[in-house]
């Protein structure tokens, strides 16, 4: 499988070739598939990075922060938070620094199922940053001492696996909602290299030393 995309509630897997013959005749047959490990690891880092960036925003901006939405792709991720004003460059830097401190602390990430009532009693409604989860069982993602949410996404086992978080920008998308764009893991390395290249080009253009 080359990739998969979500359409409504159905996940479509796109194959790298046409299926020969009648598809119905293949029902019940065993197939061999291979996961694109680099793609999976990048998505996993962006998904875990979302929990980390969210925790960092609460630490920097205050406990009134609540998740209003999120999106994770291979190229980048973004997180929408509730906040009463735009975020300054200094606040962006503080959030990035706090996120990377969490990563560098090599915190374990535990994933397990719990009875919904027990989970709510232990962790409160902070669990539902991504929205209310139906059913009587929750998959809990617990970054020890950092963040605990009900989430079914793919996550790292330790914050160190996220590598690095780089905040690209923030913008106010509506009244009371601010969006932060960021990258992690290999994409963070690529962005840092691109930024360094831009700095070198400017130094060459203006004939000045980087310092």
Secondary structure, 3 states (H helix, E strand, C coil): CCEEEEECCEEEEECCCCCCCCHHHHCCCCCCCCCCHHHHHHHHHHHHHHHHHHHHHHHHHCCCCCEEEEEECCCCEEEEEECCCCCCHHHHHHHHHHHHHHHHCCCEEEEEEEEHHHHHHHHHHHHHCCCCCCCCEEEEEEECCCEEEECCCCCCCEHHHHCCEEEEEEEEEECCEEEEEEEEHHHHHHHHHHHHHHHHHHHHHHCCCCC
